[in-house]
Amino acid sequence: MNHTITRLAGDGIGPEVVREACKVLEAAARRFGRSLGFQDALIGGIAIDATKTALPDETIRLCQAADAVLLGAVGGPKWDDPHAAVRPEQGLLGIRKALGLFANLRPVRVHPALAAASPLKAELVAGVDLLVVRELTGGLYFGERGRRKDPSGEAAFDTMIYSTGEIERIARRAAEAARGRSGRLTSVDKANVLESSRLWRATVTRVVTEEYPDVNLDHLLVDAASMFLIQKPGRFDVMVTENMFGDILTDEASVLAGSMGLLPSASLGEGTLGLYEPIHGSAPDIAGKEIANPIGTILSAAMMCRYSLGWPEAADAIEAAVDHVIAEGARTADLVDPGQTPISTCEMGDRIAAAVLE
Ligand code: NAD
């Protein structure tokens, strides 16, 4: 079986971590007898330099024609002027829109050997294994906004708007994910205050009750959810929430694991085409030094195998290989204990690829 993967390495450490993820995917292809074709395309700052746009049409075309897209990161000081007409993040928002990606999946798993790396007490984070499903294309970030005159000077507004259709499709994605795990789903909203949250709660309840009676659903207000995430993170399995709440809660949840460099994500639409990327940015402070942790991108590649390539055995093998090298003590600079010698980005990739082949 052949798979075509479009690579958007992007800026900063993007090319370093994407290179290692592809090395690991190649190892999986060797082990399981599949063949992978990679095609490279531009996004972000590097695309602005080459084409004056953060998302060239050719990039969209290559992504639409692929089975899956693997992204590094975009941005950096060179393109950071907030007043610039063309900015690297436009590439990210643009590609999500062009591919119709409305669901962002962010797993957070605390490896037992890394529990001490978390800023929370090790006994609190031990065993944490949760998945946040964030709605990605609706809500406050996409509603009508503007400014108007006000007796005090000026007023500004943003609109949080959700339709039943938008809520139904993300509820289904989350319920499917919960079914593949322990069957527990927590929907997070602010239904005591917001009308959009009342529609959210009623719609999620209807979809899950009617279509996924085997899924055990509960609801939490977003303020309580943010508290439980640091007080009792082990209570969560799958969490589903709207765009802005998800933006904030996923960053909070990412801290549990100890390093941003460890965490993957997937952005999915109606079909199987998905975009896979680590949750971190382009880390310009360490770019080019070969010290970045590639595990977030490697685990994103594992998610790609599971959700876009219909290749769960490769996903399992990659995740097991990551667990194996962490258990053996392999650590990049972001994870080392005092006195321990870190390994390079490339060496981490080599060790995980070798473990996939074992
Ligand atoms: P960042 O995630 O790039 O870095 C934050 C800190 O974490 C830095 O100290 C960095 O060295 C460290 N870090 C990040 N990834 C790491 C890894 N894999 N291994 C080891 N250490 C790692 O966030 P930032 O510094 O706020 O942003 C830098 C640039 O990235 C900005 O231009 C920002 O706009 C952009 N950004 C892009 C994305 C994306 O492409 N999805 C996301 C966030 C930020």
Residues whose N, C-alpha, C, O or C-beta is under 5 A from the ligand:
A	BS01	NAD	G72 A73 V74 G75 G76 M260 G261 I279 H280 G281 S282 A283 P284 D285 I286 I291 A292 N293 D334
